[in-house]
Amino acid sequence: MLDTWFSSALWPFSTLGWPDETPELKRFYPTSVLVTGFDIIFFWVARMMMMGLHFMNDVPFHTVFIHPRVLDEKGQKMSKTKGNVVDPLELIDAYGADALRFTLALAAGQGRDMRIGPSRVEVNRNFATKLWNASRFCEMNECVTRADFDPARVTLTVNQWIVAETARAAAAATAALETQRFNEAAGGIYHFVWDVFCDWYLELIKPVLNGDDGPARVESRATAAWVRDQIFALLHPLMPFITEELWARTAEHAAPRKSLLIEAAWPKLDSLPTFDEARAEIGWVVNLVSGVRSIRAEMRVPPSSRISLLLKDASPDTRARMDRNRDLILTLARLSAVQPADELPQGSAQFVIGEATAALPLGDVIDLAAERARLEKELAKTDAEIARFDAKLSNEQFVSRAPEEVLNEQREKRADAAALAERLRQAVARLHG
């Protein structure tokens, strides 16, 4: 059932081919694409092609989009006997049609099966909630769409950065959709909305929105509204219902929209400036704050602890970036100070940021010896788990007898353990002296 629904869910992205008598339909659907599963290529697709050539002297379609099989969350083929059939209507009732549609798009990678179940759809329901909350934040801070706004003329570094990132996200999404790489389009938009716009940009402009600089506040409000509108347009093919609703609601106290979102133009942002300097500067701030947050989490530094950050071997340009963004760094990373240093003290956790080495003196905050012992113990335990997975997966008898879903589960667990081991090794290496 979900396999069939998946094919129909992709229909707005593709076309099924139309006879010559319907030129008005060909105007809207100029390309013939057949959406199907790989298990009926010979039984259905090839025979359609041969019948078309034999009887009509023409091919019924020019492109075939072969989507993966839809399995349950454990990687098993859905079966009424097993009772593991996923009903899309039940998922829609529980989490919404947009969440299910976006889940299917994310999982539509070529050459692999997709696992669908309530927990996976719930994740994307949460993504829809994140989008709604971000729109609500913009509304509360009077970020309204302005007809005279020109994203190419923003002056604040943070606004130049988000304009450039929006243009890059739009270009990537356009290229992916045009080549039927729906998973890459969905994944790229997801990353941009959640990680770039919500987690960073809205946090970076909070001091501006709450500050006394009138022109900066006006520009940031207009920029946030513009980016929000581009997000609605990019997400609309993947999540049509919530984006159309937000498109209407965010215009209630602003200039009315010229059309419904489904009739609006697709974002074409190739002509915007690349703002390379702004991207480099804000990228540096994001990497620095991320590094500090990672260390605080790995070393279990209490959130209330305000510690200092030292930068060794920082170039004049890096020091200038540090000075320009000092207040942001202190706030976002929960630091008491950030300053250059010629030497790094013993008992500090370090990471590399560009040409410089950043260090957090933690000797007075946590027990470094106990923390190192804890990390090394967790690393040894994780390495032992990896060895067990490797022993299983290298056992020919186990591999030949185990069902494919069991093998896939073991490989996924092994990959997760390897990623955890790498993070633990990095955490151990960060402890200095």
Steps between C-alpha positions, in 0.01 A plus 500: 500500500775745595694408183204610290450814706869585461467492123197728511674733746774558244250580224517881541875482432463300180268431207362189343494599133204624302366423150548745215133605515557684827750780428357706788613227739837467331557868569495428873651152482769518231705198616390136518607333825377166632516443876530133596668245724799292391321168557267548199747641248474193276142401577354845439745770389681309226175360363345849488801619304481209253124535455533872433771447241307216333153653483562877514850517352589724792621462857242560776755676721857626478614477862434239769530599865562176690419554865619264775290243678311619803577280804394515861722656768686170556586466133249223429278488195144586589272200523143450616607166648766667714266783587763764430317686223523878544176678411577850369160628611577407861833683481330802347238503777774482764769727357357681197531454126795739477704300750442175311566659163827653622605168657449321169697767314791477747512122461472496121870447435594284204640152557364441849178402671312747716382421850176670598322494833350726765831602660645618168190696408489652847846650445372692200185603684743663743669669204164646399456623857846659484402685183176620661684624810761681290221676312338588830832645623522717189143618553561588866804705401314688225687334214259575215541471124593830334440555131797740476751264665809423293705210643800602290535828694507379861791641698523304826744208484251253646236602247742473209590152625140374513419648158796315350406177679141531378617538141723194535217294651262604222752409230565158656128425543424605142774279357387202709132532408573542131689169502244315717741474794222565750693375801783747435253785454316413822821445696654827384190704581467326837860591588457860388175556690590326823878543530565828316186712528348387831801393706742771388354794314208564732732468799759731345251780433329491841736768641426716196124455527515588871755780459482874449648518149194594296637453146660166590175381657296605196739323261508182709121485522464534124778246435348243736161540331656463153688184597186358662307556176771328294481204739125474448550490123783245512308273737166529321544203262597283798266638769219677314242536777693665782692728262180621332345564842804692624522692174152635566533553876828693483335754268206577729670808650709589197459567131265242346653222292472534125393136463471169676834337571426221252475768230803699613827501308772254593798671673765602245781654700800441275551872441552583868852587627694212654609710803813285543648710780178486702472122448858454617453714810169356619623151411797559731270615783273196453796258503649665809174491697431143384843391619447653842153346533635159397768510766258616766267209417773235475676611820170546687573861585202640696290739287523767768882502493642803321850415380753691291617421147857548387622522139864416426676581170205707378573717198418874499189427290383236748557738791298763320216250448516413868473867599212572260297204621606487864156562649338234278766243589471567873122466492465197272789301650431599865849642553635753746776622267660436163851623438825418318782324687867422436492177701222262599474392863520144622166334557324641194285344231607606151374503143624652176315793343662613176867574558446550874466263794210565736520385860261488793675487841292243687728412789295704747163387362522121469727218619711451187651169609159352579356634177785353296455164672125508427555578133765230461271245667215588265739482205621153599140381537409641158806342336397165647152540348654576162714188526190290571320644198805438282521140620135442410519667160819312408346164593401340170246268662325788675496715185365218284222401740389830650210688333594814308322724750709354785821561307398857427419557865842368606675722245309805619585429863864452405503836318341674800757345735785608272370858494474502881853361532634778277330766713641345817852492352470866412382579852796316654740678267356838599606452862841657532749462785 
